[in-house]
Amino acid sequence: QVQLVESGGGSVQAGGSLRLSCAASGSTAGRRCRAWFHQAPGKEREGVAVWGSDGSTRFADSVKGRFTISQDKAKNTLYLQMNSLKPEDTAMYFCASTYAGWPTWEACPIQQDGYAYWGQGTQVTVSS
């Protein structure tokens, strides 16, 4: 089992920045994908950024050039640096992880399917 706890959300004005953190605990060893998703009220959960075990990254088109994803392996923590925030970035942000043993030949997905572990989320609100 893997436990994920997000932090760092809050309220900012458009153009501002936030850094989200996702601390993992439990059975975290092994090759796995980790990702950030967001869900706005009344909308489906969407992938924002993905971190592969080889350090590869993927981003949703809506956040390319504004958001970066990184990992501190020693702290078992995944980060999402969000710059130039827009009101449409307002959502609950979740981090997620796949099971261990993700195939090396398969790219990490930016869709929800395949992610087995989820945090409780942290709210990000961007005002205009």
N, C-alpha and C positions, 0 to 999 in steps of 0.2 A: 504494500500500500504506500501511496505517496500523498502527503498532505501539502497543500499549496495555500499560502497566505499572502494576499496582495496588500499593498499600502501605497501611500503617496498621492491619492486622489485629492481633489479639492475644487475650489471655485477660482477661476482666473478670468481676466478680460481677454478678449480676442487679441491675438498677437503674442500672448504670454507663453510661458513654458511650464511644464510639469515633468517630474520623473517618477514613474511608477516602479515599484519593486515587487518581486514575487519570490518569497522565501520558500524553498522546498525542504521537506523533512521526510523521514521514513526510508523506504527502500528506493533510494534515488540513483543507485548505480546502474550502469548499462547504457547502451546506445539508445537514445530516445530523442524525439522532437519536442520542442517546447514552443509555446506560442502565446500571443496576446489576441484576445477577441474583444469586441465591444457590442453592446446591445442598447439601442435607444428605445424609449417607450413605444410600444406598438409595432416595433420592427423586429426582424429576425437577428439572431446573433451572427456577426460577421467577423471573419478573420482580419486582423490588422497587420500583424508581423509574426514571422516564424524564425526560430533559431534552430538550425540543425546541429547534430552532435559534432559535425566537422567544421562548425563555425559558419556554414552557409546561411544566408538570410533571404527572406522573401517579404515583400510588402504589398499591401493593397494599393491600388493605383491612387486612391484618395489621400494617402499619407506619404507617398514617395517624395523624398526630398525634405520632408518635415520631421519625420519620426525616425529614430534609430533604435535598434534592439541590440542588447549585449548581455553577456553572462559573466558573473564572477564565480568561477568554478569552486574556488576555495570556500566561498560563503554559500554555495549552492543557491545563488540568487540570480534571477533573471530581471533585467531592467528594460523599461521602455521610456526613452527620452522623447518627449513630445514638444516640439518647437512650433512657433507660428500657429498657435492653436486657433481654430475657427469655431463659431457657434455650432456648426454641424458635427463637431467632434464630441459634443455633449452626449454622454452615454455612461452606462456601467461597463467598466473594463474588467475582464477576467483573464487570468492566465490558466494555461492548460498544458498537460503533458501526455505523451503517448505511453504505452507500456514500454518496458525495456526490450531491446533486441530489434529495433527498427532496422530494416534491411539497408545495407550501404548503397544499393543500386536504386533505391526508391527515394525521390524527393519528398521532403516533409510537406504535408498538405497545409493549405491555408483555409480549408473547409473544416467544419467541426468533426466530420467523420474521422475516426481513428484516434481521437483524443479521449483518453480514458479517465483522466484525473483533472478536476477543476477546482479552482478556488472559489471563494464566496463573492469576490468582486469588490471593486472600489469605484466610487462615483466620481466622474469628472464632469464639471459644469463650466462651460465657456460662455461668457456674456458678451454681447456686442456693444 
